[in-house]
Amino acid sequence: MANVGFIGLGIMGKPMALNLIQGGHTLFVHSRSGVPPELSAAGGIACASGADVARRADLVILMVPDTPDVERVLFDETGVAAGLSSGKTVIDMSSISPIATKAFAERIAALGCDYVDAPVSGGEVGAKAASLTIMVGADPDVFERVRPLFELMGKNITRVGAVGDGQTCKVCNQIIVALNIEAVAEALVFAAKAGADPARVREALMGGFAASRVLEVHGERMVKRTFAPGFRIELHQKDLNLALAGARAMGMSLPNTATAQELFGACVGMGGAQWDHSAMVKALEALASKPVAG
């Protein structure tokens, strides 16, 4: 069993950390908002800073919202880098810029430590069930060394390639999810406008070639109007910004990704930054002057 550090104990991080404790690891934890009581009760050891976590743990996992957050957690005066010693490993499971990831990895490598990027997909449900999809960028030997930790948090664990490739894979995931949400939302709004029952339409489509996880889970959210966040619109916006910025840098176009981002922007304009990303349907409902339900 390892001494593991975990920084970032929000919607995703808290259940991931709990799964590591239940797997028998000693966990040193830190969060700007404080350590949740259930994590302390399970045996999580609160630390005053990222540096304190890094001094006490052999591996440090990060699960924070955005690229600037990872940079702050790693390299602030009391950040993780200040507490690292040669031979330790940093695993970033946040979803951030692939370019920044490579730069962070170089700075950590200069300290004699390994760096792994391992963003996840599966949302709060997957985090709680330890069924996350984990997309890993790492050297092969480092990947094999940390894989037992990933197996306590996820089911589909893939080494995509070198450091940074995990983040690139996650950006691809977010493009696909956003466009699937848009497709399902358009279809259900079309059904409602045409006078059909969107709930029955969704049920019928689940048995055909249009079936998907998004139609199953987010289509149900759209019909039942359950938009409490599993994954917030503002976070999906962040991920699509990474996609669009990367496309500009590479001289290519992502036209449908841009459309999805505009629809998320419309939801934010309606006060929905904190809505679940399935609430993209509300922007399309406004354009059609027809809700899916209600």
C-alpha positions in Angstrom: 0.0 0.0 0.0 1.2 3.5 -0.9 1.2 6.9 0.8 -0.9 8.9 -1.7 -1.5 12.6 -1.8 -4.8 13.9 -3.2 -5.4 17.6 -3.9 -8.9 18.8 -5.1 -11.9 17.3 -3.2 -14.9 18.5 -5.2 -17.7 16.7 -7.0 -15.2 14.3 -8.7 -12.2 14.4 -6.4 -14.0 13.4 -3.2 -15.4 10.1 -4.3 -12.1 9.3 -6.2 -10.2 9.9 -3.0 -12.6 7.8 -1.0 -12.1 4.9 -3.4 -8.3 5.1 -2.9 -8.8 4.9 0.9 -11.2 2.0 0.6 -8.5 0.3 -1.5 -6.2 0.4 1.5 -4.0 3.4 0.7 -3.0 6.1 3.2 -4.2 9.4 1.9 -2.9 12.8 2.6 -5.4 15.4 1.4 -5.7 19.1 0.8 -8.4 21.4 -0.6 -8.8 25.1 -0.6 -12.4 24.6 0.6 -11.4 22.3 3.4 -11.5 18.5 3.7 -15.0 17.0 3.6 -16.0 15.4 6.9 -16.7 12.1 5.3 -13.2 11.9 3.9 -11.7 12.7 7.3 -14.0 10.1 8.9 -12.7 7.5 6.3 -9.1 8.2 7.4 -8.0 11.0 5.1 -5.2 13.0 6.7 -5.6 16.7 6.2 -2.5 18.7 5.1 -2.0 22.5 5.3 -0.7 22.9 1.8 0.3 21.2 -1.4 3.9 21.2 -0.3 2.9 19.4 2.9 1.1 16.8 0.8 4.1 16.2 -1.4 6.5 15.9 1.5 4.4 13.2 3.1 3.2 11.2 0.0 5.1 9.1 -2.5 2.6 10.0 -5.3 0.5 13.2 -5.5 -2.8 13.2 -7.5 -4.4 16.5 -8.6 -8.1 16.9 -9.5 -8.8 20.6 -9.9 -10.9 22.5 -12.4 -8.6 24.3 -14.9 -5.1 24.9 -16.3 -4.4 27.9 -14.0 -5.5 25.9 -11.0 -3.0 23.1 -11.8 -0.2 25.6 -12.2 -1.1 27.2 -8.9 -1.3 23.9 -7.0 2.0 22.8 -8.5 4.2 25.9 -8.5 2.9 28.4 -5.9 5.3 29.1 -3.0 3.6 26.4 -0.9 2.7 24.3 -3.9 3.4 20.6 -4.6 6.8 21.3 -6.3 8.1 22.9 -3.1 7.6 19.6 -1.2 8.8 17.1 -3.9 11.9 15.1 -3.6 13.6 13.0 -6.3 11.8 9.8 -7.2 8.2 10.9 -6.5 5.4 11.0 -9.0 2.8 13.7 -9.8 -0.5 12.5 -11.5 -2.7 15.2 -12.9 -6.3 13.9 -13.4 -7.7 17.3 -14.1 -8.8 18.3 -17.7 -6.4 21.0 -18.9 -4.4 22.2 -21.8 -2.2 19.5 -23.5 0.5 22.2 -24.2 0.6 23.4 -20.6 0.7 19.8 -19.4 3.9 19.2 -21.3 5.5 22.4 -19.9 4.4 21.4 -16.3 5.9 17.9 -16.9 9.3 19.4 -17.9 9.4 21.5 -14.7 8.5 18.4 -12.5 11.0 16.2 -14.4 13.7 18.8 -13.6 13.1 18.0 -9.9 13.8 14.3 -10.6 10.2 13.3 -10.5 7.8 11.6 -12.9 4.7 13.2 -14.4 1.5 11.6 -15.6 -1.5 13.2 -17.1 -4.6 11.1 -16.6 -7.9 13.0 -17.3 -11.1 11.1 -16.7 -14.6 10.8 -18.2 -17.7 9.4 -16.4 -18.8 12.3 -14.2 -19.9 12.1 -10.6 -21.6 8.8 -11.2 -18.5 7.2 -12.5 -16.3 8.7 -9.8 -18.6 7.2 -7.1 -18.8 3.8 -8.8 -15.1 3.7 -9.5 -16.0 3.1 -13.2 -14.3 6.2 -14.7 -12.6 6.1 -18.1 -9.0 7.2 -17.6 -7.0 8.5 -20.5 -3.3 8.4 -19.7 -0.2 10.1 -21.0 3.0 8.7 -19.5 6.1 6.7 -20.1 5.2 3.0 -20.3 7.1 1.9 -17.1 5.6 4.8 -15.1 2.1 3.9 -16.4 2.5 0.3 -15.2 3.7 1.5 -11.8 0.7 3.8 -11.1 -1.9 1.6 -12.9 -3.0 -0.1 -9.6 -4.2 3.3 -8.3 -6.2 3.9 -11.5 -7.8 0.5 -11.2 -9.3 1.7 -7.9 -10.9 4.6 -9.6 -11.8 3.4 -13.1 -12.6 0.6 -15.4 -11.5 1.6 -18.9 -7.8 2.6 -18.4 -5.8 3.3 -21.5 -2.3 4.6 -22.0 -2.8 6.8 -25.0 0.8 7.8 -25.4 3.4 10.2 -24.0 2.8 13.0 -21.5 0.2 15.3 -22.9 -1.6 12.7 -25.0 -4.0 11.9 -22.2 -5.2 15.6 -22.2 -5.5 15.5 -26.0 -7.7 12.4 -25.8 -9.8 14.2 -23.2 -10.3 17.1 -25.5 -11.5 14.7 -28.2 -13.9 13.1 -25.7 -15.4 16.5 -24.8 -15.9 17.4 -28.5 -17.8 14.1 -29.0 -19.9 14.5 -25.9 -20.8 18.1 -26.7 -21.9 17.2 -30.2 -23.9 14.2 -29.0 -25.7 16.4 -26.5 -26.5 18.9 -29.2 -27.8 16.1 -31.5 -30.0 14.6 -28.8 -31.3 18.1 -27.8 -32.1 19.0 -31.4 -33.9 15.8 -31.9 -36.0 16.0 -28.8 -36.9 19.7 -29.4 -37.9 18.7 -33.0 -40.1 16.0 -31.6 -41.8 18.3 -29.2 -42.3 21.0 -31.8 -43.8 18.4 -34.2 -46.3 17.3 -31.5 -44.8 14.0 -30.6 -44.0 12.9 -27.0 -40.2 13.4 -26.6 -40.2 10.8 -23.8 -41.7 8.2 -26.2 -39.4 9.3 -29.0 -36.4 8.8 -26.8 -37.6 5.4 -25.7 -38.0 4.3 -29.3 -34.6 5.6 -30.4 -32.9 3.8 -27.6 -33.6 0.5 -29.5 -32.1 1.7 -32.8 -28.9 2.9 -34.4 -29.3 6.3 -32.7 -28.9 4.8 -29.3 -26.1 6.3 -27.2 -25.0 6.8 -23.6 -25.9 10.5 -24.1 -29.4 9.7 -25.3 -29.8 7.3 -22.4 -28.6 9.6 -19.6 -28.8 13.2 -20.8 -31.9 12.6 -22.9 -33.6 11.5 -19.7 -32.4 14.6 -18.0 -33.9 16.7 -20.8 -37.2 15.0 -20.6 -37.4 15.0 -16.8 -35.8 18.5 -16.4 -33.2 17.3 -14.0 -30.3 19.7 -14.6 -28.5 19.6 -11.2 -24.9 19.3 -12.3 -23.1 16.1 -12.8 -20.8 18.1 -15.1 -21.3 21.9 -15.2 -21.7 23.9 -18.4 -18.9 26.2 -17.4 -16.5 23.3 -17.2 -17.5 21.9 -20.6 -17.0 25.4 -22.0 -13.5 25.3 -20.7 -12.8 22.1 -22.4 -14.2 23.3 -25.7 -12.1 26.4 -25.4 -9.1 24.0 -25.3 -10.3 22.3 -28.5 -11.0 25.6 -30.4 -7.7 27.1 -29.3 -5.8 24.0 -30.3 -7.6 24.0 -33.7 -6.6 27.6 -34.3 -3.0 26.8 -33.4 -2.9 23.9 -35.8 -4.7 25.8 -38.6 -7.8 23.7 -38.7 -11.6 24.2 -38.3 -14.0 22.6 -35.8 -17.2 24.1 -37.0 -19.7 22.0 -35.0 -17.6 22.3 -31.9 -17.9 26.1 -32.3 -21.7 25.8 -32.6 -21.9 23.7 -29.4 -19.8 26.3 -27.6 -22.2 29.1 -28.8 -25.1 27.1 -27.4 -23.3 26.7 -24.1 -22.7 30.4 -24.1 -26.4 31.1 -24.6 -27.1 29.0 -21.6 -24.6 31.0 -19.5 -26.4 34.1 -20.7 -29.6 32.6 -19.3 -27.9 32.2 -15.9 -26.9 28.6 -16.5 -23.2 28.4 -16.0 -23.8 25.9 -13.1 -26.4 23.8 -15.0 -25.5 20.3 -16.1 -24.3 20.3 -19.6 -27.4 18.4 -20.7 -29.2 21.8 -20.2 -27.8 22.9 -23.6 -31.3 21.8 -24.6 -32.6 25.0 -23.1 -30.8 27.2 -25.6 -32.4 25.1 -28.5 -35.8 25.3 -26.8 -35.5 29.1 -26.7 -34.7 29.2 -30.4 -37.7 26.9 -31.2 -40.0 28.6 -28.6 -40.9 25.0 -27.5 -39.7 23.2 -24.4 -39.1 19.4 -24.5 -41.3 19.0 -21.5 -43.2 21.1 -19.0 
